[in-house]
Amino acid sequence: MTATLATEHLTAADRCDRCGAQAYLLVRMPSGGELYFCNHHGREHEGRLRESGADIVDESSRLAGS
């Protein structure tokens, strides 16, 4: 799994597929699908995503402030 893909940038318009909150993680599945997660749901599913070989864009560091 790739922890961060440098070519991506999530915006406030990107929403979590589980709850609709702002997405801070973009997950690209090996099958070609994409999922967006807030930090909470991204961490909740992280183990299974790693096992599946997903690539993850993680911008949760933006939560700490600029």
C-alpha positions as CSV (number, residue, x, y, z in Angstrom):
1,M,0.0,0.0,0.0
2,T,1.2,3.5,-0.7
3,A,0.7,5.8,2.3
4,T,0.5,9.0,0.2
5,L,0.2,9.7,-3.5
6,A,1.7,13.1,-4.0
7,T,-0.4,14.0,-7.1
8,E,-3.7,14.2,-5.2
9,H,-5.2,16.9,-3.2
10,L,-8.6,16.6,-1.5
11,T,-10.9,19.6,-1.2
12,A,-13.7,20.6,1.1
13,A,-16.1,19.3,-1.6
14,D,-14.8,15.7,-1.1
15,R,-17.1,13.9,1.3
16,C,-16.8,10.7,3.4
17,D,-18.7,7.8,1.8
18,R,-19.8,6.6,5.2
19,C,-21.1,9.7,7.0
20,G,-20.8,12.8,4.6
21,A,-18.1,14.6,6.7
22,Q,-15.2,16.2,4.9
23,A,-12.9,13.5,3.5
24,Y,-9.2,13.4,4.4
25,L,-8.4,10.0,2.9
26,L,-8.9,8.9,-0.7
27,V,-8.6,5.1,-1.1
28,R,-8.0,3.5,-4.5
29,M,-9.0,-0.1,-4.5
30,P,-7.0,-2.7,-6.5
31,S,-10.3,-3.3,-8.4
32,G,-10.2,0.3,-9.7
33,G,-12.9,1.8,-7.4
34,E,-12.3,4.9,-5.2
35,L,-13.6,5.5,-1.7
36,Y,-13.5,8.7,0.4
37,F,-13.3,8.7,4.2
38,C,-13.2,11.2,7.0
39,N,-10.3,10.6,9.4
40,H,-12.5,8.6,11.8
41,H,-13.8,6.1,9.2
42,G,-10.5,5.9,7.4
43,R,-8.8,4.8,10.6
44,E,-11.7,2.4,11.4
45,H,-11.2,0.6,8.1
46,E,-7.4,1.0,7.7
47,G,-6.5,-2.6,8.6
48,R,-8.8,-4.1,6.0
49,L,-7.8,-1.5,3.4
50,R,-4.1,-2.4,3.9
51,E,-4.8,-6.1,3.6
52,S,-6.6,-5.5,0.3
53,G,-3.6,-3.7,-1.2
54,A,-5.3,-0.3,-1.5
55,D,-3.4,2.9,-2.3
56,I,-4.3,5.6,0.2
57,V,-4.0,9.4,-0.1
58,D,-3.9,10.5,3.6
59,E,-4.3,14.3,4.2
60,S,-5.3,13.9,7.8
61,S,-2.3,16.0,8.8
62,R,-4.3,19.0,7.7
63,L,-6.5,18.5,10.8
64,A,-3.7,19.7,13.0
65,G,-3.9,23.2,11.5
66,S,-1.7,25.1,9.3
